[in-house]
Amino acid sequence: MEQITDIKKYADTHDVPIMMDGGMEFILNYIKENHVKNILEIGTAIGYSAINFAKAADDVRVSTIEVDIDRYQKAVKNVCDNNLSDRITLFLGDAAGFDFEEKFDLIFIDAAKAQYIKYFQKFQSNLADGGVIITDNLSFHGMVDDLSLTHNYSTIKLIRKIRQFVHFLKTNEEFDTVFHEVGDRISVSKRKA
């Protein structure tokens, strides 16, 4: 499974959530324009975004955490197939259990939506000066703005958690956040000067 297109097809066939094209394009442009070198990703899935990030430039390094063993193993294979094992470090487990000494230019949160606030607060101390925390899926397929799109109780609970996270970002006194209507809506949070 070498090519990015094959990974996308696999994700589609096996219902693995990966980034939408618009969101991916936005982040890849951000990485290039801001000379991002060191990325922490919370939520590897099968390695689609980590591989894309690493391919944005030859000196980009990615540390990525995945809780699901099957997805983790698939990600390891995909990273290996793309000859990126030297620049992408994969960790298996719940991100809440990891501590990093290093600082990252970009922290990308795309894991359990109900844990977004916890992950943001946990890893904000790992943000390099001038770095950003980017989060994905803040529209959740339009449901955050229009709850009538779902009648599933657990989805409604999840939407409420995403709304709480958006409120957390908007009222955060330490970070300035800009929301971008690309992909499934993305936020870019930067520590205030």
C-alpha positions in Angstrom: 0.0 0.0 0.0 2.5 2.5 -1.2 0.7 5.4 -2.8 -1.3 8.0 -0.9 -4.2 7.3 -3.2 -4.2 3.6 -2.1 -4.3 4.7 1.5 -7.2 6.9 0.8 -9.0 4.1 -1.0 -8.4 1.8 1.9 -9.7 4.4 4.4 -12.8 4.8 2.3 -13.4 1.0 1.9 -12.8 0.3 5.6 -14.5 3.4 7.1 -11.3 4.8 8.6 -11.8 8.6 9.1 -9.1 10.6 7.4 -8.7 14.3 6.6 -10.8 15.8 3.8 -8.8 17.1 0.9 -9.5 20.8 1.6 -8.2 20.5 5.2 -5.2 18.5 4.1 -4.3 21.0 1.4 -4.7 23.8 4.0 -2.3 22.2 6.5 0.3 21.2 3.8 0.4 24.8 2.6 0.7 26.0 6.2 3.7 23.6 6.8 5.4 24.9 3.6 4.7 28.6 4.1 5.7 28.6 7.8 8.7 26.2 7.5 7.3 23.8 10.0 9.9 21.1 10.9 8.6 19.3 13.9 5.0 18.0 14.2 3.1 16.2 16.9 -0.1 14.5 15.7 -2.7 13.2 18.1 -4.6 10.5 16.2 -2.6 8.6 13.6 -5.4 6.4 12.2 -3.6 4.6 9.3 -0.9 7.2 8.8 -2.5 9.2 6.0 -2.0 12.7 7.4 1.4 11.9 9.0 2.7 10.7 5.6 1.3 13.7 3.8 2.9 16.0 6.4 6.3 14.3 6.1 6.2 14.6 2.3 5.5 18.3 2.5 9.3 18.9 2.9 12.4 16.7 3.3 13.2 18.0 6.7 9.7 17.6 8.4 9.6 15.1 11.3 6.4 13.8 12.7 5.6 12.1 16.1 2.2 10.6 16.0 0.0 8.7 18.5 -2.7 6.1 17.8 -4.8 4.2 20.4 -6.2 1.5 18.1 -3.8 -1.4 17.6 -5.1 -2.4 14.2 -4.9 1.1 12.8 -1.5 1.6 14.4 -0.1 -1.6 12.7 -1.6 -0.5 9.4 0.0 3.0 9.9 3.4 1.4 10.7 3.2 -0.6 7.4 2.1 2.5 5.4 4.9 4.6 6.8 7.4 1.8 6.0 6.0 1.4 2.5 6.6 5.2 2.0 10.2 5.0 3.2 9.4 7.5 6.0 10.3 5.4 9.1 13.3 7.7 9.7 11.1 10.8 9.9 7.8 9.5 11.3 7.8 8.1 14.8 4.7 6.2 15.7 3.5 5.6 19.3 0.8 3.2 20.4 -1.6 4.1 23.2 -3.8 6.8 24.6 -2.3 10.3 24.0 -3.2 11.2 27.5 -0.5 8.8 28.8 2.3 10.4 26.8 4.7 13.1 27.8 7.2 14.8 25.5 10.2 16.9 26.4 10.5 18.4 23.0 8.8 21.4 21.5 6.7 21.2 18.2 6.1 23.8 15.6 2.7 22.3 14.9 0.5 20.1 17.1 -2.3 18.5 15.1 -5.3 17.2 17.1 -7.5 14.8 15.2 -8.4 12.0 17.7 -11.4 11.4 20.0 -13.4 14.6 19.6 -14.7 14.4 23.2 -11.1 14.6 24.4 -10.1 17.7 22.4 -10.0 20.1 25.4 -7.9 17.6 27.4 -5.4 17.1 24.6 -5.1 20.8 23.9 -4.4 21.6 27.6 -2.0 18.6 27.9 0.2 19.4 24.9 0.1 23.2 24.8 3.3 23.3 26.9 5.0 21.3 24.0 4.3 24.2 21.6 7.4 25.9 20.3 7.5 29.7 20.2 5.4 30.8 17.2 3.9 27.3 16.9 0.3 26.5 16.3 -2.2 23.9 17.5 -4.5 22.9 14.6 -7.7 20.9 15.2 -9.9 19.2 12.6 -13.6 18.2 12.3 -15.1 21.2 14.1 -18.1 21.1 11.8 -18.5 17.4 12.1 -20.2 17.1 8.7 -22.4 20.1 9.3 -23.9 18.7 12.5 -22.2 21.2 14.9 -24.2 24.0 13.2 -27.3 22.0 12.6 -28.2 19.3 15.2 -31.2 18.2 13.2 -28.9 16.4 10.8 -28.7 13.6 13.4 -31.0 11.9 15.8 -28.4 9.5 17.2 -28.0 10.1 21.0 -24.3 9.4 21.1 -23.6 11.6 18.1 -25.6 14.5 19.7 -23.5 14.1 22.9 -20.3 14.2 20.7 -21.6 17.3 18.9 -22.1 19.0 22.3 -18.5 18.2 23.2 -17.2 19.7 20.0 -19.3 22.8 20.7 -17.7 23.0 24.2 -14.3 22.8 22.6 -15.1 25.6 20.1 -16.3 27.7 23.1 -13.1 26.8 24.9 -11.1 28.1 22.0 -13.1 31.3 21.5 -12.8 32.2 25.2 -9.2 31.0 25.7 -7.2 34.0 27.1 -3.8 32.4 26.3 -4.4 31.6 22.6 -5.8 33.4 19.6 -7.8 31.0 17.4 -8.8 31.5 13.7 -11.4 29.1 12.3 -11.1 28.1 8.6 -14.0 26.8 6.6 -11.9 24.2 4.8 -12.4 20.4 4.9 -14.6 19.7 7.9 -13.7 23.1 9.5 -10.3 23.6 11.0 -9.0 25.8 13.8 -5.5 27.3 14.1 -4.6 28.4 17.6 -1.5 30.5 18.3 -0.3 31.6 21.7 -0.8 35.3 22.3 2.3 37.5 22.3 
